[in-house]
Amino acid sequence: MNRARASLDEIRKFHASLMAAASHSADPRLERIFELVPREAFVSPGPWRIMVGNRYVETPSADPAYLYQNALVALDAAKGINNGEPYLHAAWIGAAAPQGGETICHIGAGTGYYTALLSMLALPGGKVEAFEIDPDLARQAVRNLEPFEAVSVTTGDATRLAIPASDLIYVNAGVAAPPAAWMRALRPHGRMIFPWRPAPDVALAVMIRRGEAAFVVEPLMPAWFIPCVGASNADQCTKVPDEAAAWSSRSAWLTAERPPDETATAIYPHVWFSAAPAPRPAAP
């Protein structure tokens, strides 16, 4: 006798186990949060448009089971804004390792799905301050995030607004180079994960950690995101990296603190990247 289709709870639980595997993290909280936070609560009522390649395919019905796959789901198809790929975000969250008590800044929150996941990892005692430039998406995020603790949503351009001193800055829009204000907002040993788009044909996820003397750079994986308004113009870049140079970057510096040298892989007015490892702190 054929068994009935798996329940939505079973589907969500299996999806959560896939996300835990994709995270490459031993943190048991990751599987639990992906199981607890329903993706369907953060997208419009179905049927939904799923992106495949460069086009959308509509789901046959409004069954939420269609959402529990590694797929982009349209939030605003006309603008090309989607709820991001779950495997990629699981890997980012695993690499960034959010901890309880931390202050997390989420830039490009969309309708708040990944904000919600980050907020659960900031418990107990932490908080998430989210920024979303699109007013309609920001309004949806405010509504969607009401059940979650210690989350605030600001509507506006995070490249122009003051962002909080942060243990983690999680950026979901492609930037040519992170604004100096974001780097200064990192607390000691704080980290920032973002999609780096230094050239039209170069796109990778990068982790920056604030070290004792410099910012440690760790390229992670390919990552293509829509441009970040206010931080995606590379016209002022005086050294544009090709793909190999971008992937070879190992440290970053604020230009005001140290001018670029011969190790530079990319140079912008306020920040530059280097192939040289960040110097180790001096022994006491």
N, C-alpha and C positions, 0 to 999 in steps of 0.2 A: 504494500500500500504506500502510495507516495505521501511523503510528509508535507504539511502545509509550509508555505514560505516562511522563512525566518521572521521573527517579530522585529519591529523597529529597534527595540532595546538590544536584541542580539546583533543586529546589523551595526548599531552604534558601538557596541562593545568590541566587535571585531575590528571596526575602523580604528578605535582607540588603540588596540594592540598593534595595528599597522603603524600608527603614528608614533608609538613608543619605540618601535624598531627603527623607524626613519629618523628618530631624534639622535640615535647613537649615544644615548644617555642612560645611565643606570638609575636615574632619579625616578622612583616609582610614582611620583605625583603626576608625571606627564601623561601616563596612560589614563589615570583617573580623571584628570581635567578634560581630556578629549572625550571621555565617555559622558561626563556630566553636562558639558555645555552643548546644547543643541544647535547645530549649524542653521537649521531651518528658522530659528528665531531671529536670525540676523540678515536674512535675505527677504526679498519681496514674496508675497504669496505665489505659489506655483500655478502652472508649470513654469520651469526655469529655463534660462538659456545657458547652456554649457559650452565653453569655448573649446574647439578642437582645431589645432593649427591656427589659422587666422580668421575663422568664422565661427558663428554660434549655431548650435543645434538645440532645438527645444525638446525638453523631456516629454514623454507621452502623457504624463499626468502630473498631479501635484503630490505624488507619493514622496515623502521625504527621503525614502531609501535612495533615490537618485542623487542625493547630495553627498552621500557617504562614499565618495570615490576621490581619487586624486585629480580633481578637476577645478578649473576656474569657473566661477558662477557669476554671471553678469549682475552688477549692481546698477550701472548706468551704461547700457550697451552703446548708446550714441557717443559717449565720451571714452569708451574703451576701459571703463573702471569695473574691476571685478573683485569678488571675494577671492583672496589669493589661494595658490596651490597648497593644499595641506601638507604634503610631504616636505616641501621647501620650508614652510614655517615650522614644522616639527624639527627639522634639522637646525634652523636658526635658533629656536628656543632651546634646543639641547646644547648648542654651542654657547649661547649667551648665559645659560644657567641662572635664571632669575631665582632669587632667594627671598625668604620671608624677611620682612622688615625693610626691604629696599624701596627706594623711590625710582619708579620707572617712567620714562617719558616715551610715549608712543606717537610718532609723527606719521601722519597719513593713516588715521584710524579707520577710515571708511565707515561702515555701519557698526563697528565695534566687536566683531567676532574675536579677533586675535587680541584685542584689548581685554576682553573678558577672560581669556585664558591667562594672559599676563597678570591680571589682577588677582586671580586665584593663587598664582605662584608667589605673589608678593605678601600673602598672608602667612603668619599673623604680623600685624604692625606696619606693613608697607602700604604703598599707594601707587596708583597709576594716574598720570596726568596726560590726557590724550589731546592731540591737535588734529583737526580736519578742516581743510580749506574750503571744501564744497558745503555750502550752507544746508542743502537738503540732506546730504549724507550725515552731517553733524547732528541735525535734528533727529534723524533716525537713531544715531548712536546714543544720544542722550536718553531716548526712550528705551532702547534695547538694553542699556547698561544699568537701568534703575535697580534691578535685583542684586547687583554686585557691589561689594563693599569698597569704600575708599577709592572711587573712580571719579574723575572729573573730565569734562570734555570742553575744550575751547575751540570756538569757530574762528579760523583765521590762518594766516600765513606764518608758519613756525620759523621761517627764515627771518621774519621781521619782529615777531613777538618775543618777549623774554620767556625762556624756558627754565624750569627749575634745576637746581643742583641735583644731579642724577647719578645713581649707581649704574643704570642701564638706559641707553637711548636706543630705541628700536624704530628704524626708519623704513617706511613702506612706500617710497617713491625714489626714482633714480636721480642721483645727484652727480654733477660733474666733480665737485669736491665738497666735503662737509663745511658749512660755515664755521668760522673761528669761534663764534659764540656757542655753538654746540660743543666744540671740543673743550672750551673753557668751562662749560657746565658739568663736565664729567668730574666726579669726585675722585680722590686718589684711588687708583686701582679700578675705577669705573670703566665700563666698556660701552662701545657703540657699534651696532651692527647695521649696515646699510648697503643698498645696491649702488655700486660705483659705476657710473657711465662717463668715463673720461673722454670717450670718442664714440661716434655713432656705431662702430662695429666692435666695441669693447664693453662688456657688461659682466660684472662679477660681484658676488657678495663679499664684503670685507668686514672684519672685526678689528676695531681699534681699541686698545686698552691704554689707559693713562698710567704710564710708568713714572719712575722717580725723576728721570731726566728727559724723556721723550715719550711719544705715543708709539706703542708697539703695534705693528700692522700685521694682520694674518689674513691673507686671501683664503676664501673658503670654497666657493663653488660658482659656476655660472649662474647669473640671476638677471632676468630682464623684467623691468618694471616701467610703468608710465613715468614720464619726467616729473621731478619735484619742482613745482612753481617756485621761482626765486633762487633755485640752486642748481639748475640744469644747463645754464649757459656757460660754455667753455671758451667763449670768445677772448676772455682775458688771460687764458692759459698761455704761458710763454714756453712751456714744454709739454706737449701732448704725448702720453704714452701709447705705444702700440700694445697689443695683447700681451706679448712676452714681458715687456717692461712693467705693465700693470701687475701681472702675477708675480713679478720678482720683488715688489715693494715689501719692505720689512719694518720700516719706521716712518713716522710723520712728524712734522715740526711746524709750529706757528712761525711764520716768517718774521714777525716782530721779535721773536726770541732767538732765532738763529737763521741767518740767510742761507739760501740754497748753495750747495756745493756740487762737486763733480759726481757725487753718488745719486743725484736727483733723478727720479724716474718720471715725475710730474711736478710742474711748478704753477701755482696759482698766486693771486695777489696776497692772500692771507695765510696760505698753508702750502706745504710742499711735501712730497713723498720721496723716500729714499730707498735704495736697494741695500743700504748698510743696516745691520741690526741695531736696535736701540742699545745704547751703552748700558752696561750693568752699573748699579749703584756702587759707589765707593765703599769698601769695607770699613766698618767702624774702627 
